[in-house]
């Protein structure tokens, strides 16, 4: 019954469709949450160490997550990227390396505990991305409010993604 409720929640959510183009930060957060959700599904259905179908489903989700983190790693490794502060870029590259190692370990021998570590990382990074996006929107709203007093500008709505599975 709980599994059916989760499936209904997913079908009613916006997870099934990728976000509209134009906001890379939101798209990255959405992708992290979607990958976390896909990794969580098999471990909520049973024991991935005992059930071969669940183990295969977990491995498929792990490979998807690995590809996502490889994209992040590639983008952060580009020498021209002065957009991301050096310290943050180095920390994220270290995290990418950890995710690589953890994923290889999980694919070889998936367990709920190992997969949960990756799920938590995805959720935390997605939350940070959304918080930074909402902070930027708040700053933009403050500027828009000043313009609104002058008769132009419309405040934007903050972004959120339901990370509960």
Order of alpha helices (4+ residues) and beta strands (2+ residues): alpha-alpha-alpha-alpha-alpha
